[in-house]
Amino acid sequence: MAKLRIALTGGGSGGHIYPLLAVTEELQKLASEKNEELNIVYLGPRDAFAALLHKSGIRRHSVLGAKLRGYSTIQNVLDIPKFFIGLIQAFWHLFWLMPDVIFSKGGTGAFPVVFAGWFYRIPVLLHESDAIPGVTNILSSRFAARIALGFSEATRYFDPARTAVVGNPVRPWLLAEKPDSSAAKKALGFKPDQPLLLILGGSQGSRRINEFIITHLPLICKEAQVLHQTGAGNFTEIESLSRAALGASAGAEAPYKAVPYLDEELKNALAAADCIAARAGAGALTEAAAFGKPMILIPLAESAHDHQLANAHSFEKAGGGVLIEEENLFVGIFIGAMKKIMSNPQRYAAMSAASRAFFKPDAAQVLAREILLLAESNR
């Protein structure tokens, strides 16, 4: 039997690539159960995040990324040539690959692949992670056979006859054999009997959150130990500033630890955390919910169409977190949120349960099954 050919597209951030990896793992598992052979390729920008797919054995084909923005900026004009080059590349690669199905996560480089796929009559499954969809996915939805959503709030933007809320996929290795919180704290070098605050600024870190944490580090460390993902480009500066801020407290027993990026240690970090302070990107929010962690959500003020604010509102409304908008990010409010979450055991248990209930654990499997159904129906 010929291999099922599956094309993945999407890119520009970890929020696009990590779900592709999660769904790919489920695809391979389901195909193995059905004795199917898969030929999975990725079409998108050749950036550092796409390299993660290559590392997982997925062949890559370059499609130049042009960001589709919903606001006026000179970058829109500068990206016009990129868009048409990407469109030509998408038509070229799909003509030779002719996959049975395309799975798109949106982001830079995705729309040319979706449009070319529609032209070639290749069914497209689209997944939107956020409560407010981006321009790429809104445009792409016109050419998609099926649309899957991470948030129910996004349903109003799409055709209900082709749309289902499935949640956001999380990489299976994160969910398997979760460590005990105390053991995870020890593995990370923290005291197991003291609360731990995990700071996440997205896959590239957040300069504003980093500056806020470092400015008020002594006060924050009085309330909890801190594990701080700074982003690779910010790590050296933040680590140096943290030593200056903590003075004699900085050392082997320091209540603060900075890391450039959490990859293999992400599972331990999520298990160890008693509270997570983060941007409100769908990826970080979903991974925290998978571990049932209450959150302090600080949405990126410039996120497209305020989608991070909408994500944060949804999570707060469900009872899993506290929302602090950037304009209100003051140390008193932040520490008040920490105390609200961690000082009352009953409230903490309720917020933890609400966070866990927000997570849909079978999202990656549902998406993988739908991809295989579309592929098999197009043979």
C-alpha positions in Angstrom: 0.0 0.0 0.0 1.3 3.5 -0.9 2.3 5.8 1.9 -0.1 8.4 3.1 1.4 11.8 2.2 0.8 14.5 4.8 2.0 18.1 4.5 2.4 20.3 7.6 2.5 24.1 7.4 2.7 27.0 9.8 5.6 28.8 11.4 7.1 31.9 13.0 7.0 30.8 16.6 7.1 27.9 19.0 3.3 28.3 19.3 2.9 27.1 15.7 5.6 24.4 15.6 5.1 22.6 19.0 1.5 21.7 18.1 2.7 20.4 14.8 5.2 18.2 16.6 2.4 17.0 19.0 0.1 16.1 16.2 2.9 14.4 14.3 3.6 12.1 17.2 0.0 11.1 17.4 -0.2 10.6 13.6 2.8 8.2 13.8 1.2 6.3 16.7 -2.2 5.9 14.9 -0.5 4.9 11.6 1.5 2.3 13.4 -1.7 0.8 14.9 -3.3 0.7 11.5 -0.2 -0.6 9.7 -0.1 2.6 7.6 3.1 4.2 6.3 3.3 7.9 6.4 5.4 10.4 4.4 5.2 13.7 6.4 6.8 16.9 5.1 6.8 20.5 6.3 6.4 23.5 4.1 7.2 26.8 5.7 9.9 29.3 6.7 13.3 27.8 7.4 13.8 29.3 10.8 15.0 28.0 14.2 11.6 26.6 15.1 11.2 24.7 11.9 14.6 23.1 12.7 12.8 21.3 15.6 10.7 19.5 13.0 13.8 18.5 11.0 15.3 17.2 14.2 12.3 15.0 14.6 12.9 13.5 11.2 10.4 15.5 9.2 11.6 16.7 5.8 11.4 20.5 5.2 10.7 22.5 2.1 11.2 26.3 2.2 8.2 28.6 1.7 9.2 32.2 2.3 7.2 33.6 5.2 5.2 36.9 4.8 3.3 38.0 7.8 -0.3 38.9 7.1 -1.2 41.8 9.4 -4.6 43.3 10.2 -3.2 46.8 10.6 -1.4 49.4 8.5 2.3 49.4 8.5 5.2 49.8 6.0 6.0 46.1 6.7 2.9 45.1 4.8 4.3 46.7 1.6 7.8 45.2 2.2 6.3 41.7 2.6 4.4 41.8 -0.7 7.3 40.4 -2.7 7.9 37.7 0.0 4.2 36.7 -0.3 4.3 36.1 -4.0 7.7 34.3 -3.8 6.2 32.1 -1.1 3.1 31.4 -3.2 5.3 30.3 -6.2 7.3 28.1 -3.8 4.1 26.6 -2.4 2.7 25.8 -5.9 6.0 24.3 -6.9 6.5 22.0 -3.9 2.9 20.8 -3.8 2.9 20.0 -7.5 5.8 17.5 -6.9 4.7 16.3 -3.5 0.9 16.2 -4.1 0.1 15.3 -0.5 -3.2 13.6 0.4 -3.9 16.3 3.1 -2.5 19.5 4.4 -2.5 20.4 8.1 -2.1 24.1 8.8 -1.3 25.8 12.1 -1.3 29.3 10.6 1.5 31.8 11.0 4.0 33.0 8.4 4.2 31.0 5.2 1.0 29.1 5.9 -1.5 30.9 3.6 0.4 30.3 0.3 0.4 26.6 1.1 -3.3 26.5 2.0 -4.2 28.4 -1.1 -2.1 26.3 -3.4 -3.5 23.2 -1.8 -7.1 24.4 -2.4 -6.1 25.0 -6.1 -4.8 21.4 -6.4 -8.0 20.1 -4.6 -6.0 18.9 -1.6 -8.2 18.9 1.6 -6.9 21.2 4.3 -7.4 20.9 8.0 -6.9 24.2 9.8 -6.2 24.6 13.5 -6.6 28.0 15.3 -5.1 28.1 18.8 -6.3 31.4 20.1 -9.6 32.9 21.3 -9.3 35.5 18.5 -7.9 34.1 15.2 -5.1 35.7 13.2 -5.5 37.1 9.8 -3.8 34.1 8.2 -6.3 31.6 9.6 -9.3 33.8 8.8 -8.2 34.0 5.2 -7.2 30.3 5.1 -10.5 29.2 6.5 -12.2 30.0 3.2 -10.1 27.3 1.6 -10.2 24.7 4.4 -12.3 21.5 4.5 -12.3 21.4 8.3 -11.5 23.9 11.0 -10.4 23.0 14.5 -10.3 25.5 17.4 -8.5 25.7 20.7 -11.0 28.1 22.3 -14.8 28.1 22.0 -14.8 31.9 21.8 -13.3 31.7 18.3 -16.3 29.9 16.8 -18.0 33.1 15.8 -15.3 33.7 13.2 -15.8 30.5 11.2 -18.4 28.5 9.4 -20.1 26.4 12.1 -20.7 23.6 9.6 -17.0 23.0 9.2 -15.8 23.9 12.7 -15.2 22.0 15.9 -13.7 23.0 19.3 -11.0 20.3 20.1 -8.6 22.2 22.3 -4.9 22.8 21.8 -2.4 19.9 21.3 0.4 19.3 23.8 3.5 17.2 23.0 2.8 13.6 24.4 6.2 13.4 26.2 5.1 16.3 28.5 2.0 14.4 29.6 3.7 11.0 30.2 5.0 10.1 33.7 4.6 13.5 35.3 7.0 13.8 38.2 6.0 14.6 41.7 6.2 18.4 42.6 8.7 17.9 45.4 10.9 15.6 43.3 10.8 18.1 40.4 11.8 20.9 42.7 14.8 18.9 43.9 15.8 18.0 40.4 15.8 21.7 39.5 17.9 22.7 42.5 15.1 24.2 44.7 13.9 23.5 48.2 10.9 21.1 48.0 9.1 22.6 51.0 8.9 26.1 49.7 6.6 27.5 47.0 8.0 28.0 43.5 7.0 30.6 40.9 7.7 29.8 37.3 8.2 32.8 35.0 7.6 32.2 31.2 7.8 34.9 28.6 7.0 32.8 25.5 9.5 30.9 23.3 11.7 34.0 22.9 11.2 35.5 26.3 9.7 38.8 27.2 11.9 41.9 27.8 9.2 43.7 29.7 8.4 40.8 32.0 12.1 40.2 32.5 12.7 43.8 33.5 9.8 43.8 35.9 11.0 40.6 37.6 14.6 41.8 38.0 13.5 45.2 39.2 11.4 43.7 42.0 13.3 40.4 42.5 14.1 40.8 46.3 10.4 41.4 47.1 9.2 38.6 44.9 11.8 36.2 46.3 10.4 36.9 49.8 7.2 35.2 48.7 8.5 32.3 46.7 11.4 30.7 44.9 11.6 31.7 41.3 12.5 29.8 38.1 12.8 32.3 35.3 12.8 31.5 31.6 14.4 34.6 30.1 14.7 33.8 26.4 18.1 32.9 24.9 18.9 36.5 23.8 18.2 37.9 27.3 19.8 35.3 29.5 23.3 36.7 30.1 22.1 40.2 31.0 19.3 38.9 33.3 21.6 36.4 35.1 24.1 39.2 35.8 21.4 41.6 37.0 19.9 39.0 39.2 23.2 38.5 41.0 23.4 42.3 41.6 19.7 42.4 42.8 20.1 39.5 45.3 23.6 40.3 46.5 24.7 37.8 49.2 21.6 35.7 48.5 22.9 34.8 45.1 24.6 31.4 45.3 24.1 27.7 45.5 21.1 28.2 47.8 19.7 31.2 45.9 15.9 31.4 45.7 16.2 32.4 42.1 17.4 30.7 39.0 17.5 32.0 35.4 17.5 29.7 32.4 17.6 30.8 28.7 15.1 28.3 27.6 13.2 25.3 29.0 13.3 22.3 26.7 14.1 19.0 28.3 13.6 20.5 31.7 10.1 21.9 30.8 8.3 18.9 32.3 10.1 19.3 35.7 9.5 23.0 35.6 5.8 22.7 35.1 5.5 19.9 37.7 7.5 21.8 40.3 5.7 25.2 39.9 3.1 26.2 42.4 2.1 29.2 40.3 3.1 30.2 36.7 3.4 33.8 35.6 3.3 34.1 31.8 2.2 35.8 28.7 -1.2 34.5 27.5 -0.1 32.7 24.4 -2.2 29.5 23.8 0.9 27.2 24.1 2.0 28.3 27.5 -1.5 28.5 28.8 -2.4 25.0 27.6 0.8 23.4 29.0 0.2 25.0 32.4 -3.4 23.8 32.3 -2.2 20.3 31.4 -0.4 20.3 34.8 -3.3 21.9 36.6 -1.3 25.0 37.5 -2.9 28.4 38.5 -1.5 31.3 36.5 -0.8 35.0 36.7 -1.5 36.0 33.1 0.2 39.1 31.6 -1.0 39.4 28.0 1.3 41.0 25.4 -0.3 44.4 24.8 0.7 44.4 21.1 -0.6 40.9 20.3 -2.5 40.8 17.1 -6.2 41.7 17.6 -5.5 41.5 21.4 -5.8 37.7 21.1 -3.6 37.2 24.2 -6.0 39.4 26.3 -8.9 37.3 25.0 -7.1 34.1 25.9 -6.4 35.4 29.4 -10.0 36.5 29.9 -11.2 33.0 29.0 -8.8 31.3 31.4 -9.6 33.8 34.3 -13.3 33.4 33.7 -12.9 29.6 34.0 -11.3 30.2 37.4 -7.8 29.1 36.6 -5.8 32.3 36.9 -5.5 36.0 37.6 -5.2 38.5 34.8 -2.9 41.5 35.1 -2.8 43.8 32.0 0.6 45.4 31.3 -0.6 48.9 32.2 -1.4 47.5 35.7 1.8 45.5 36.2 2.9 47.0 39.5 4.8 45.0 42.2 2.0 45.4 44.8 -0.6 44.0 42.4 1.7 41.2 41.2 2.6 40.1 44.8 -1.1 40.4 45.7 -1.9 38.0 42.9 0.8 35.6 44.1 -0.6 35.6 47.6 -4.2 35.2 46.4 -3.2 32.1 44.6 -0.7 30.5 47.0 -1.7 31.6 50.5 -5.1 29.9 50.8 -5.0 26.1 50.3 -8.7 25.9 49.5 -8.6 28.6 46.9 -5.4 27.1 45.5 -7.1 23.7 45.1 -10.1 25.3 43.4 -7.9 27.2 40.9 -5.7 24.2 40.2 -8.8 22.1 39.5 -10.2 24.9 37.2 -6.9 25.1 35.4 -6.8 21.3 34.8 -10.4 21.3 33.6 -9.5 23.9 31.0 -7.2 21.4 29.3 -8.5 18.9 26.6 -6.0 16.0 26.8 -7.1 14.3 23.6 -6.7 17.4 21.3 -3.6 16.0 19.4 -5.2 12.6 18.9 -8.5 14.2 17.6 -6.6 16.3 15.1 -4.5 13.3 14.0 -7.6 11.2 13.5 -9.2 13.9 11.4 -6.0 14.3 9.3 -5.9 10.6 8.5 -9.7 10.6 7.6 -9.2 13.4 5.2 -6.1 11.8 3.7 -7.7 8.4 3.3 -10.8 10.0 1.7 -8.6 11.8 -0.8 -6.8 8.7 -2.0 
